[in-house]
Amino acid sequence: MRLIRCLAGLCLLSFVPGLMAAGKIFPYAYVQEDLPNGLRLITIPTDYPNIVSLYIVVGTGSRNEVEPGKTGFAHLFEHLMFRGTAEYPPEKYNSTLQAAGAASNAFTSSDLTAYHTTFSKEDLPTVLSMEADRFQHLDYKEDAFKTETLAVLGEYNKNSANPGQQLYETLRATGFKVHPYSHTTMGFLKDIQAMPEGYAYSREFFSRYYRPEYTTIIVAGDVDAKRVRSLVDERWGSWKRGDFKPQIPVEPPQDGPRRAHVDWKTETMPQITVAWRGPAYSDNTMDTVALDAISHLGYDQNSALYQKLVVEEQKVESFGANAPGNLDPEFFTVGAHVKNAQDLDSVEAQIKATAKTFADKPVDLKKLEALKQHLRYDFALQLDNSEAIASTVAGYVALRRTPETINRYFDTFAKLTPADIQRVARKYLIDKNLDVVTLTSAVSK
């Protein structure tokens, strides 16, 4: 994966260094609080002076786009949320950030939308106030809405010039027939083209999901937790809870291998993605961590297959794997850029053969233990500034709404055995769950 307790209306979960269990992978004390309206606040004081990083995670992504013809709206709000309010129109919002020397942006994935800003600690009241205003009082007219939908269409067209994006879209449409993971974060092209007429629906979408019970505020940096809570109470405490709960369709089990092919119109390097339907994210079972281990042991740059295909034979330009780590069952994928289309079949066969080795026999215990140590070390290294800390926490918060899932995940990984990996490989990396998508240049045939 690449990747509380209530008293008098206040829910509080506090971790302090002296009480943290030895060996926890996430080393920072944090305070986790739930406001009465359902808004969650996670404050992480760090050792990095003067700087604060704010991540606001909304629990809505392309997964929440369940209505036919309405894909891409979670991503659209990346654009719309910068359209301003009566108190902070776009010009004032941007000039205020500029005066503070702040860096602000947003991103959307399958399971979340996140808005993030990094700034000097003295600007925390201003930034929290501006963010509270746009989350509660976003105001955009229909003409501005149409302008942003056209910007999204332009973004889609730009992305579509990348053959890898077309392969990814095809994989999702091939592997998912019911669940909204069938479309990418951008959405289906026909839905994006129809977006300009969806103004009323956009207001409904905002009303559904931009609510406190779907939102988690992460403040990491040179901060005091009590002061942060006071500022959040002041501007976010009156935000009204909603009552919408999406009905996410459950994808039925796959009934056999599936294949698809993309004919690219211009000259390009052949590509292949071999994918198996995997599990949803879990921090207390072995399924997710075992597939994560397989992605490294079988397919990363230190693996035997990478060394053979990329380094020795030089038949593959780039190569790697991703383990599933989403709210709902997702793919375990292995992808490769292959230099010659004639080698696609061989590369596919070797990817599948490597997967089979994990099912056929247990992995070497020493290699597994070395991997565990490496991943812990690698994770710790990335927490080297307040923005990196907030960003890392945001990804996990989208899955379990608490940084504690990081500790649980790595604690589970520490208990992983070769037998666990073998069992999980036999469960998921099988033909019944297999989806293969290839892409070649039509002009070179």
C-alpha distance (Angstrom), angle and dihedral (degrees) to the residues before:
residue distance angle dihedral
M1 . . .
R2 3.89 . .
L3 2.29 90.6 .
I4 24.85 155.2 24.8
R5 3.33 165.7 99.3
C6 3.80 130.1 116.7
L7 3.78 136.5 -148.1
A8 3.81 125.3 163.7
G9 3.80 93.1 -15.6
L10 3.79 93.5 -48.2
C11 3.79 120.9 110.6
L12 3.78 113.0 -159.2
L13 3.77 135.0 177.2
S14 3.79 114.0 176.1
F15 3.78 129.2 -177.3
V16 3.79 122.4 -167.4
P17 3.82 126.9 -175.4
G18 3.79 95.7 -111.5
L19 3.79 91.5 55.0
M20 3.78 98.5 44.1
A21 3.77 115.5 106.3
A22 3.78 115.0 -109.3
G23 3.75 114.8 -95.8
K24 3.80 98.8 23.6
I25 3.78 108.0 159.0
F26 3.82 95.0 -142.2
P27 3.80 100.6 65.9
Y28 3.80 101.9 -173.3
A29 3.75 125.5 98.8
Y30 3.78 109.4 -127.8
V31 3.77 138.7 -179.2
Q32 3.79 117.7 -136.6
E33 3.80 117.1 -165.7
D34 3.79 135.1 174.2
L35 3.78 117.9 -150.1
P36 3.82 116.9 -143.7
N37 3.83 90.1 -104.8
G38 3.81 92.1 59.4
L39 3.79 98.1 -101.0
R40 3.79 111.9 140.3
L41 3.79 122.2 -145.2
I42 3.81 122.3 -164.5
T43 3.80 114.9 -173.3
I44 3.80 118.6 -170.0
P45 3.81 115.6 -174.6
T46 3.81 108.6 -157.0
D47 3.78 136.9 -170.5
Y48 3.82 93.2 -114.3
P49 3.82 108.9 103.7
N50 3.81 129.3 -130.9
I51 3.82 98.2 -2.9
V52 3.82 127.5 101.4
S53 3.79 127.7 -171.9
L54 3.79 119.4 -159.0
Y55 3.81 121.6 -163.3
I56 3.80 119.8 -178.7
V57 3.79 109.8 -165.8
V58 3.79 118.8 -162.7
G59 3.79 113.9 -164.0
T60 3.76 94.7 -131.6
G61 3.78 130.0 96.3
S62 3.77 137.3 139.3
R63 3.84 86.7 -54.9
N64 3.81 88.1 72.4
E65 3.80 94.5 55.3
V66 3.77 96.8 96.9
E67 3.80 101.7 146.6
P68 3.82 118.3 93.2
G69 3.78 112.4 -107.4
K70 3.81 94.1 15.5
T71 3.80 104.5 94.1
G72 3.79 123.3 134.4
F73 3.81 98.3 36.1
A74 3.81 95.8 115.6
H75 3.80 88.7 57.3
L76 3.80 91.8 42.7
F77 3.79 89.3 63.7
E78 3.78 89.5 63.3
H79 3.79 83.0 72.1
L80 3.79 100.2 34.7
M81 3.80 94.7 51.0
F82 3.81 88.5 66.7
R83 3.82 91.1 56.8
G84 3.78 90.8 91.0
T85 3.80 139.3 -141.8
A86 3.80 137.6 -100.4
E87 3.82 90.2 -91.9
Y88 3.80 95.7 41.3
P89 3.81 112.0 25.5
P90 3.82 114.3 -173.8
E91 3.80 95.0 -91.5
K92 3.82 93.4 51.9
Y93 3.81 92.9 42.7
N94 3.80 92.3 51.8
S95 3.81 95.5 42.3
T96 3.80 90.8 50.2
L97 3.79 91.3 52.7
Q98 3.79 90.9 45.1
A99 3.79 92.2 51.4
A100 3.80 88.8 51.6
G101 3.79 92.1 48.8
A102 3.79 88.2 -123.2
A103 3.79 126.8 162.1
S104 3.81 113.6 -144.1
N105 3.80 134.0 178.0
A106 3.82 144.5 136.2
F107 3.79 141.4 -139.0
T108 3.79 138.9 -169.4
S109 3.78 131.2 -149.6
S110 3.78 136.3 169.7
D111 3.81 93.6 -76.7
L112 3.81 107.4 24.9
T113 3.77 151.0 22.5
A114 3.80 115.8 -143.2
Y115 3.79 132.0 -167.6
H116 3.78 116.9 -164.3
T117 3.79 137.4 -174.8
T118 3.81 131.3 175.9
F119 3.81 119.8 -160.6
S120 3.80 147.0 139.6
K121 3.79 115.3 -64.5
E122 3.83 94.4 -116.3
D123 3.82 88.9 64.6
L124 3.82 94.5 57.6
P125 3.85 95.1 102.4
T126 3.79 91.9 50.3
V127 3.79 95.6 46.3
L128 3.79 94.2 46.1
S129 3.80 89.2 48.8
M130 3.81 93.7 50.8
E131 3.78 92.4 46.6
A132 3.79 92.6 48.7
D133 3.78 89.1 51.1
R134 3.78 96.6 53.5
F135 3.80 94.0 42.6
Q136 3.79 91.1 53.2
H137 3.80 103.3 29.8
L138 3.80 107.5 28.0
D139 3.80 108.1 162.3
Y140 3.79 126.1 -170.6
K141 3.77 131.2 155.5
E142 3.77 125.9 -134.3
D143 3.80 94.2 -103.3
A144 3.81 91.0 53.1
F145 3.79 89.1 46.8
K146 3.81 91.3 54.1
T147 3.80 90.7 48.5
E148 3.79 90.9 55.4
T149 3.80 93.4 46.9
L150 3.80 88.6 55.2
A151 3.80 88.9 50.2
V152 3.81 88.6 53.5
L153 3.81 90.3 50.2
G154 3.79 88.8 51.9
E155 3.80 89.8 50.0
Y156 3.80 90.5 50.2
N157 3.81 91.8 50.0
K158 3.80 90.5 49.5
N159 3.79 91.9 50.1
S160 3.79 91.0 46.6
A161 3.79 89.0 63.3
N162 3.81 85.7 71.3
P163 3.82 110.5 83.9
G164 3.81 90.1 -151.5
Q165 3.79 89.8 62.6
Q166 3.79 91.3 54.4
L167 3.78 90.8 49.0
Y168 3.81 90.0 50.2
E169 3.80 92.6 49.8
T170 3.79 90.5 49.2
L171 3.79 92.2 50.2
R172 3.79 91.8 52.7
A173 3.78 93.4 47.9
T174 3.81 90.3 46.9
G175 3.78 97.2 47.8
F176 3.81 100.9 39.5
K177 3.79 123.5 49.6
V178 3.82 101.8 162.8
H179 3.80 110.1 15.8
P180 3.84 117.7 80.9
Y181 3.80 89.7 -119.2
S182 3.81 80.6 85.7
H183 3.79 88.4 87.1
T184 3.77 129.8 51.8
T185 3.78 125.0 -116.9
M186 3.79 89.2 -94.2
G187 3.80 91.1 56.9
F188 3.78 132.5 -136.4
L189 3.81 115.0 -41.5
K190 3.81 93.8 -124.1
D191 3.80 90.1 53.8
I192 3.81 92.5 49.3
Q193 3.79 89.8 50.5
A194 3.81 89.2 52.8
M195 3.83 94.2 46.2
P196 3.83 96.6 96.2
E197 3.80 88.1 70.8
G198 3.79 92.9 50.0
Y199 3.80 100.7 82.0
A200 3.81 95.2 121.0
Y201 3.78 91.9 46.8
S202 3.82 90.8 50.7
R203 3.79 90.0 58.4
E204 3.79 89.2 50.6
F205 3.81 91.6 48.7
F206 3.79 90.8 51.7
S207 3.81 91.4 48.1
R208 3.79 91.1 51.5
Y209 3.78 101.7 48.8
Y210 3.79 109.5 19.0
R211 3.77 90.7 79.6
P212 3.81 131.4 119.1
E213 3.80 95.2 -109.3
Y214 3.83 89.3 60.7
T215 3.81 94.9 43.6
T216 3.80 133.0 85.4
I217 3.80 122.5 -174.6
I218 3.81 116.0 -152.2
V219 3.81 117.8 -166.7
A220 3.79 115.3 -176.8
G221 3.77 127.5 173.7
D222 3.78 142.2 43.9
V223 3.81 95.2 -3.4
D224 3.78 143.7 125.4
A225 3.81 113.0 -128.1
K226 3.82 95.2 -142.4
R227 3.78 92.6 51.7
V228 3.79 91.5 47.6
R229 3.79 90.3 51.3
S230 3.80 90.9 50.5
L231 3.81 91.8 51.9
V232 3.80 92.3 47.6
D233 3.80 91.8 48.5
E234 3.78 90.0 51.9
R235 3.79 98.1 54.5
W236 3.81 105.7 17.2
G237 3.80 102.9 34.8
S238 3.82 95.6 85.2
W239 3.81 93.7 51.7
K240 3.79 107.4 124.2
R241 3.78 121.0 -119.8
G242 3.81 116.1 -125.6
D243 3.79 130.9 -141.2
F244 3.82 104.1 -143.5
K245 3.80 118.8 121.8
P246 3.80 117.5 -178.9
Q247 3.77 121.0 -134.1
I248 3.80 103.2 -136.7
P249 3.82 110.8 -160.3
V250 3.79 115.3 -123.2
E251 3.79 114.0 -126.1
P252 3.81 109.6 -128.4
P253 3.80 118.5 -125.5
Q254 3.77 113.9 -81.6
D255 3.80 112.7 -106.9
G256 3.78 100.2 -153.6
P257 3.81 145.5 -25.8
R258 3.79 118.8 -47.8
R259 3.80 131.0 -160.5
A260 3.78 136.4 -167.4
H261 3.79 136.1 173.7
V262 3.80 134.2 -154.1
D263 3.81 120.0 -151.4
W264 3.80 105.9 -152.7
K265 3.80 112.9 -150.8
T266 3.80 97.9 -141.4
E267 3.78 135.6 42.7
T268 3.79 111.8 -69.9
M269 3.78 141.4 145.9
P270 3.83 113.6 -87.5
Q271 3.78 116.1 -107.8
I272 3.77 136.8 -165.2
T273 3.77 134.1 -169.9
V274 3.79 119.8 -167.2
A275 3.79 111.1 -166.6
W276 3.78 137.4 177.8
R277 3.80 124.2 -163.4
G278 3.79 105.9 -109.3
P279 3.81 138.5 -179.7
A280 3.78 133.7 -78.1
Y281 3.79 118.0 -96.1
S282 3.78 114.6 -73.9
D283 3.79 129.8 177.7
N284 3.82 95.4 -172.7
T285 3.81 105.6 44.3
M286 3.78 129.6 63.2
D287 3.81 98.2 -121.1
T288 3.81 99.1 86.8
V289 3.79 96.8 38.6
A290 3.81 92.5 46.2
L291 3.81 92.3 54.5
D292 3.78 89.1 45.6
A293 3.80 88.6 55.1
I294 3.82 91.6 48.6
S295 3.81 91.0 52.0
H296 3.80 88.8 59.5
L297 3.79 102.3 34.6
G298 3.79 93.9 44.8
Y299 3.77 106.0 32.4
D300 3.80 117.0 14.7
Q301 3.82 124.8 102.5
N302 3.79 92.5 -84.0
S303 3.80 94.2 51.8
A304 3.79 123.6 108.9
L305 3.81 91.9 -121.8
Y306 3.80 93.7 52.5
Q307 3.79 91.1 48.6
K308 3.79 90.8 50.3
L309 3.81 100.1 44.7
V310 3.80 101.1 34.0
V311 3.81 106.5 26.3
E312 3.79 107.6 27.6
E313 3.81 107.2 27.7
Q314 3.84 94.1 23.3
K315 3.78 91.0 -150.5
V316 3.80 93.0 129.5
E317 3.80 125.9 57.8
S318 3.81 98.4 -164.3
F319 3.76 133.0 3.4
G320 3.80 139.9 176.2
A321 3.77 149.0 131.1
N322 3.79 138.6 -125.7
A323 3.78 126.2 -155.8
P324 3.82 119.5 -144.7
G325 3.78 117.5 -96.2
N326 3.79 108.4 161.5
L327 3.78 136.7 120.1
D328 3.80 90.2 -104.5
P329 3.82 131.4 33.3
E330 3.78 110.8 -64.0
F331 3.81 141.8 171.9
F332 3.76 131.2 -71.2
T333 3.81 98.5 -147.0
V334 3.78 136.5 -167.5
G335 3.80 116.2 -171.1
A336 3.79 134.4 -174.0
H337 3.79 139.9 -179.5
V338 3.80 103.0 -142.7
K339 3.80 120.1 -158.2
N340 3.81 96.1 -146.6
A341 3.80 124.8 34.2
Q342 3.81 89.2 -142.6
D343 3.81 88.0 69.2
L344 3.81 96.1 55.5
D345 3.79 94.5 93.5
S346 3.79 92.2 48.5
V347 3.80 93.2 47.8
E348 3.81 90.6 49.2
A349 3.78 91.4 49.7
Q350 3.81 92.0 50.8
I351 3.81 92.7 48.0
K352 3.79 90.1 52.9
A353 3.80 92.6 43.0
T354 3.79 90.1 53.7
A355 3.80 90.3 52.2
K356 3.79 89.1 51.0
T357 3.79 91.9 55.5
F358 3.79 89.6 64.7
A359 3.79 89.9 54.1
D360 3.81 94.3 44.2
K361 3.78 100.1 52.6
P362 3.81 140.0 4.6
V363 3.78 117.9 -93.9
D364 3.77 120.7 -110.3
L365 3.81 108.1 -82.2
K366 3.81 93.9 -142.0
K367 3.82 91.3 54.0
L368 3.78 90.7 49.4
E369 3.79 93.4 49.9
A370 3.81 90.5 47.5
L371 3.81 89.4 51.9
K372 3.80 91.7 51.6
Q373 3.79 91.2 53.5
H374 3.79 92.3 45.3
L375 3.80 94.1 51.3
R376 3.81 92.7 48.2
Y377 3.79 90.4 49.9
D378 3.81 92.3 45.7
F379 3.80 91.6 49.7
A380 3.80 92.7 49.5
L381 3.81 91.4 50.0
Q382 3.79 93.1 57.7
L383 3.81 92.7 59.5
D384 3.79 91.6 78.6
N385 3.82 101.1 127.0
S386 3.79 139.1 19.5
E387 3.79 94.5 -100.6
A388 3.81 91.8 52.4
I389 3.80 90.1 49.0
A390 3.81 93.2 51.1
S391 3.81 92.0 44.4
T392 3.79 92.6 51.2
V393 3.78 92.8 47.8
A394 3.82 91.3 48.4
G395 3.80 92.4 61.7
Y396 3.80 92.3 53.4
V397 3.80 93.5 41.1
A398 3.80 88.2 61.1
L399 3.81 87.5 60.7
R400 3.81 103.8 40.4
R401 3.81 105.2 -0.3
T402 3.80 93.2 -123.2
P403 3.82 136.5 80.0
E404 3.80 87.7 -133.0
T405 3.80 89.2 80.7
I406 3.81 86.7 71.4
N407 3.80 90.6 61.5
R408 3.79 92.2 43.4
Y409 3.79 91.7 49.8
F410 3.80 94.7 51.5
D411 3.80 91.9 42.0
T412 3.81 88.2 55.4
F413 3.80 90.6 46.7
A414 3.81 89.3 53.0
K415 3.82 89.2 59.2
L416 3.81 94.2 49.1
T417 3.82 114.2 124.7
P418 3.81 133.5 -167.5
A419 3.81 87.9 -109.1
D420 3.81 90.2 56.5
I421 3.80 91.2 52.6
Q422 3.79 91.6 48.9
R423 3.80 92.2 49.7
V424 3.81 93.3 48.5
A425 3.80 93.0 46.9
R426 3.79 89.6 53.0
K427 3.79 90.1 49.5
Y428 3.80 100.4 48.7
L429 3.82 112.8 12.6
I430 3.79 94.7 71.4
D431 3.79 134.9 116.9
K432 3.78 93.2 -106.0
N433 3.83 89.4 65.0
L434 3.81 96.6 39.9
D435 3.82 126.3 123.6
V436 3.81 120.6 175.1
V437 3.80 125.0 -173.1
T438 3.79 124.2 -178.1
L439 3.79 131.3 -172.7
T440 3.77 127.8 -161.5
S441 3.78 136.8 165.8
A442 3.79 111.9 -94.7
V443 3.83 92.3 -154.5
S444 3.80 93.2 58.0
K445 3.79 95.7 55.7
